[in-house]
Amino acid sequence: MTTIDRTDALVERLFGATLGALELYSIYLGSQLGFYRALAQHGSLTPPELADHAGIAPRYAVEWLEQQAVAGLLDVEDGEPRRYGLAPDHARVLADPDDAAHVAPFAHMLAGIGGVLPQVAQAYRTGGGVPYSAYGAAFRHGQGHINRPAFTHELPTDWLDAMPDIRARLRDQGGRVADIGCGQGFSTTAVAKAFPNASVDGIDVDRASIADATRQAAEAGLDGRVRFLHADAAELEGPYDLILMLEALHDMTRPADALGAARNALADDGAVLVVDEKVADAFTAPGDEVERMMYGWSVTHCLPTQLVEQPSAALGTVMRSYTVRELAAEAGYTRVDVLPVDNDFFRLYRLHP
């Protein structure tokens, strides 16, 4: 490929990325303002009808609906006045928070990052960090809801099926579960629903996430059946039969200390389940799309949040299998098993004390 070909290819790639980013911001507006929810509930709508249902100015309704139709996200019905509809296959992606296809929360994550990019740039200059709280409610919502389908459906079934002894223990004996880095608590409530005899604690260092988790557990009718605690993972006290660290270990400033505290907090024959990014086993450039996405989160969010506290392991998002094994060995575990669970984004590790 010639230099001109490479230049043209990169120009086209960045044009496409800009188009994608703008459409994700429009999806943020549709999610945040309840447009998709209104279309899913009421069927096709005219701009004045959407404005009325969503409580927005009619002129904005016209422009947003036209943009969504031009982007191919909404359907347009023939006739006047124009009516716009959300097809069922697109509703799965844009409006149903529990559907496995629901990736609209990526838009909230990007909105949260966009709000703090000047702070991220300054952190690059100083070597400091950007607090997780600075990314705001948009990022918190996006991170919680992008994982919600997997945590709701796959965690209590496929993921725990891969540890039959622990599943049987929780089912037959109840026991105690700790969900470290629980975020908005969708994983915590999913385990509590699947194992009604178990006692489940969700633990996170972010106060706003704990508040979100407490609210959603109450809405799910689990108020009193789960506890949400604002605490540091390195200060965990057991005993627990199962300790979960779901997409959280790579974000910890002291990951080995957190794993060590988890090991010390395990009941006899208990287990630690770490679920983290399914990145390549070694650095290779260029990388595949999963690798590219994880590095994208790393340079804009994960690494800056990890460098707020010092000293920090500063793992970034791209935590490879050998790093998990090294951290587990440092924390005193005797064995790490990669569980035979197929997932496009996550790799599951069972840590044996």
C-alpha positions in Angstrom: 0.0 0.0 0.0 1.4 3.4 -1.0 1.7 6.4 1.4 -1.2 8.1 -0.4 -3.3 5.0 0.0 -2.5 4.9 3.7 -3.3 8.6 4.1 -6.7 8.2 2.3 -7.5 5.2 4.4 -6.8 7.1 7.6 -8.8 10.1 6.4 -11.8 7.8 5.7 -11.3 6.1 9.1 -11.4 9.4 11.0 -14.4 10.6 9.0 -16.2 7.5 9.9 -15.2 7.8 13.6 -16.4 11.4 13.7 -19.8 10.3 12.2 -20.0 7.5 14.7 -19.2 9.8 17.6 -21.8 12.3 16.6 -24.4 9.6 16.3 -23.5 8.2 19.7 -24.0 11.7 21.1 -27.5 11.8 19.5 -28.2 8.4 21.1 -27.1 9.8 24.4 -29.8 12.5 23.9 -32.4 9.9 22.9 -31.7 7.8 26.0 -31.2 10.6 28.5 -34.3 12.5 27.5 -36.5 9.4 27.2 -37.1 9.6 23.4 -36.5 5.9 22.7 -38.6 4.9 25.7 -41.5 7.0 24.4 -41.3 5.5 20.9 -41.1 2.0 22.4 -44.2 2.6 24.5 -46.4 4.6 22.2 -45.4 3.4 18.7 -44.7 5.8 15.8 -44.9 9.5 16.8 -45.0 12.9 15.1 -42.5 15.5 16.3 -45.2 17.3 18.4 -46.3 14.0 19.9 -42.7 13.1 20.9 -42.2 16.6 22.3 -45.4 16.2 24.4 -44.4 12.7 25.7 -40.8 13.7 26.5 -41.4 17.2 27.7 -39.1 19.0 25.2 -39.3 21.9 22.8 -41.0 20.9 19.5 -38.3 22.3 17.3 -35.7 20.0 18.9 -38.1 17.1 18.4 -38.2 17.8 14.6 -34.4 18.0 14.3 -33.6 14.9 16.4 -36.2 12.7 14.7 -35.0 13.7 11.2 -31.4 13.1 12.2 -32.3 9.6 13.6 -34.1 8.8 10.4 -31.2 10.0 8.2 -28.9 7.8 10.4 -31.1 4.8 9.8 -31.9 4.4 13.5 -35.6 5.2 13.2 -38.1 4.4 10.5 -40.2 7.0 8.7 -43.8 6.4 7.7 -45.2 7.8 4.4 -47.7 10.6 4.6 -48.1 14.0 6.4 -47.5 14.7 9.1 -44.4 12.6 9.2 -44.4 9.8 11.7 -41.3 8.2 13.1 -41.1 4.7 14.6 -38.6 2.5 16.5 -38.5 -0.9 15.0 -38.5 -3.9 17.4 -35.0 -5.0 16.3 -33.6 -1.5 17.0 -35.6 -1.2 20.2 -33.5 -4.1 21.6 -30.4 -2.0 21.1 -31.7 1.4 22.1 -34.5 1.0 24.5 -34.5 -2.4 26.4 -31.9 -2.2 29.2 -32.0 -5.9 29.9 -31.5 -7.1 26.4 -28.1 -8.6 25.4 -28.1 -6.3 22.4 -28.5 -3.1 24.5 -25.3 -1.2 23.7 -26.8 2.3 23.8 -25.0 2.9 27.2 -21.8 3.3 25.3 -23.1 6.8 24.4 -23.4 7.7 28.1 -19.8 6.5 28.7 -18.5 8.7 25.9 -20.5 11.7 27.1 -18.9 11.3 30.6 -15.4 11.1 29.1 -16.1 14.1 26.8 -17.0 16.2 29.9 -13.6 15.7 31.5 -11.1 15.6 28.5 -9.4 18.9 29.5 -8.8 17.4 33.0 -7.4 14.2 31.4 -5.1 16.3 29.2 -3.8 18.1 32.3 -3.3 14.8 34.1 -1.1 13.7 31.2 1.1 16.8 31.8 1.4 16.4 35.5 1.4 12.6 36.0 -1.6 12.9 38.3 -5.1 11.5 37.8 -8.8 12.4 37.3 -11.2 11.1 40.0 -13.9 8.6 38.9 -16.5 11.0 40.4 -15.4 13.7 37.9 -16.7 11.6 35.0 -20.2 12.2 36.5 -23.5 10.5 36.3 -23.3 9.9 32.6 -20.3 7.7 32.8 -21.6 6.0 35.9 -24.9 5.2 34.1 -23.1 4.0 31.0 -20.7 1.7 32.8 -23.4 0.2 34.9 -25.9 -0.3 32.1 -23.5 -1.6 29.5 -22.8 -4.5 31.8 -26.3 -4.9 33.1 -27.5 -7.5 30.5 -24.5 -9.8 31.1 -24.7 -9.4 34.9 -28.4 -10.0 34.9 -28.5 -13.0 32.6 -25.1 -14.6 32.3 -23.6 -14.2 35.8 -26.2 -16.2 37.7 -26.4 -18.9 35.0 -23.5 -19.6 32.6 -20.8 -18.0 34.8 -21.7 -19.7 38.0 -22.5 -22.9 36.2 -18.7 -23.0 35.5 -18.2 -23.4 39.3 -20.7 -26.2 40.1 -19.5 -26.6 43.7 -20.0 -22.9 44.5 -23.4 -22.9 42.7 -24.6 -25.9 44.7 -23.3 -24.4 47.9 -25.2 -21.1 47.3 -28.3 -22.9 46.2 -28.4 -25.5 49.0 -26.7 -23.8 52.0 -27.2 -20.1 51.2 -23.9 -18.7 52.4 -22.4 -15.3 51.9 -21.4 -13.5 48.7 -19.3 -10.3 48.4 -19.5 -8.3 45.1 -16.4 -6.1 45.1 -16.6 -3.0 42.9 -20.3 -3.5 42.5 -20.9 -0.2 40.8 -24.7 0.3 40.3 -25.3 -3.1 41.8 -26.9 -5.1 38.9 -24.5 -8.0 39.5 -25.3 -7.9 43.3 -29.1 -8.0 42.7 -28.8 -10.7 40.1 -27.0 -13.0 42.5 -29.5 -12.2 45.2 -32.4 -13.1 42.9 -30.8 -16.3 41.7 -29.9 -17.5 45.3 -32.6 -16.3 47.6 -31.1 -18.1 50.7 -27.7 -16.3 50.2 -26.7 -13.1 51.9 -25.2 -10.7 49.3 -23.1 -7.6 50.0 -22.2 -5.1 47.3 -19.1 -3.1 48.0 -17.7 -0.1 46.2 -15.4 2.9 47.0 -17.7 5.3 45.0 -20.4 6.8 47.1 -22.6 7.8 44.2 -22.5 4.2 42.8 -23.5 2.8 46.2 -26.5 5.3 46.3 -27.5 4.2 42.7 -27.2 0.5 43.7 -29.3 1.0 46.8 -32.1 2.7 44.8 -32.1 0.1 42.0 -32.2 -2.8 44.6 -35.2 -1.2 46.2 -36.9 -0.8 42.8 -36.2 -4.5 42.2 -37.9 -5.4 45.5 -34.7 -6.5 47.2 -34.5 -3.8 49.8 -33.3 -5.7 52.9 -32.1 -8.8 51.1 -28.9 -7.2 49.9 -26.5 -4.7 51.6 -24.5 -2.0 49.8 -21.4 -0.8 51.6 -19.1 2.1 50.9 -15.8 0.5 51.6 -12.3 -0.3 50.2 -11.7 -3.8 48.8 -8.4 -4.1 50.7 -10.4 -3.8 54.0 -12.8 -6.7 53.2 -13.9 -8.8 56.2 -15.4 -12.3 55.8 -16.1 -15.1 55.8 -17.6 -15.2 52.3 -18.3 -18.3 50.3 -17.9 -16.5 47.0 -16.2 -13.2 46.3 -16.8 -11.5 42.9 -14.6 -9.0 41.2 -16.4 -8.2 38.0 -14.6 -5.9 35.6 -13.1 -4.2 38.7 -9.6 -5.6 39.4 -7.8 -3.7 36.6 -9.2 -0.4 38.1 -7.9 -0.9 41.6 -4.8 1.0 42.6 -3.7 -1.8 44.9 -5.0 -4.9 43.1 -2.7 -7.4 44.9 -3.8 -6.1 48.3 -7.4 -6.4 47.2 -6.9 -10.0 46.1 -5.0 -10.7 49.4 -7.9 -9.3 51.4 -10.3 -11.4 49.4 -8.3 -14.6 50.1 -8.2 -13.9 53.8 -12.0 -13.2 53.8 -12.9 -16.6 52.2 -14.7 -19.3 54.0 -13.3 -22.8 53.8 -13.5 -24.1 50.2 -14.7 -20.7 49.1 -13.8 -19.1 45.7 -12.9 -15.8 44.2 -14.3 -15.1 40.7 -12.4 -12.4 38.7 -14.0 -11.3 35.5 -12.0 -8.9 33.4 -11.3 -7.9 29.8 -10.7 -10.5 27.2 -7.7 -8.9 25.7 -4.9 -10.6 23.8 -2.3 -12.7 25.6 0.5 -10.4 24.4 0.9 -6.9 22.9 0.4 -6.9 19.1 0.0 -3.8 16.8 -2.3 -3.3 15.1 -4.7 -5.0 17.4 -8.2 -6.4 16.9 -11.3 -4.4 17.7 -11.6 -5.6 21.3 -8.0 -4.6 22.0 -8.6 -1.2 20.3 -11.6 -0.5 22.5 -9.9 -1.5 25.7 -7.0 0.8 25.0 -9.4 3.5 24.1 -11.1 3.3 27.5 -7.6 3.1 29.1 -6.2 6.3 27.8 -9.3 8.3 28.4 -10.7 6.9 31.6 -9.2 3.9 33.4 -5.6 4.9 33.7 -6.4 8.5 34.7 -8.8 7.3 37.5 -6.1 4.8 38.7 -3.5 7.5 39.1 -5.5 9.7 41.5 -4.2 7.6 44.4 -0.4 7.0 44.8 1.3 4.7 44.8 -0.7 2.9 42.1 -0.3 -0.3 40.1 -1.6 1.8 37.2 -2.7 -1.3 35.2 -4.9 0.6 32.7 -7.7 -1.4 31.1 -5.6 -3.9 29.2 -4.9 -6.5 31.9 -3.6 -9.6 30.3 -3.9 -13.1 31.7 -0.3 -13.3 32.9 -0.9 -10.1 34.9 -3.9 -11.7 36.7 -1.7 -14.8 37.5 1.1 -12.6 38.8 -1.2 -10.6 41.0 -2.8 -13.8 42.3 0.5 -15.4 43.1 1.6 -12.2 44.9 -1.6 -12.4 46.9 -1.0 -16.0 48.0 -3.3 -18.0 45.7 -2.2 -21.5 44.8 -3.9 -21.8 41.4 -5.8 -19.7 38.8 -8.2 -21.4 36.4 -9.5 -19.8 33.2 -13.1 -20.9 33.2 -14.6 -22.4 30.0 -17.1 -19.6 29.4 -17.5 -18.1 25.9 -17.8 -14.3 25.9 -16.7 -11.8 23.4 -15.5 -9.2 25.9 -14.8 -11.0 29.2 -12.4 -13.7 30.5 -13.3 -15.5 33.7 -10.7 -16.5 36.3 -11.3 -18.7 39.3 -8.7 -18.1 42.0 -8.0 -20.9 44.5 -6.6 -20.0 47.9 
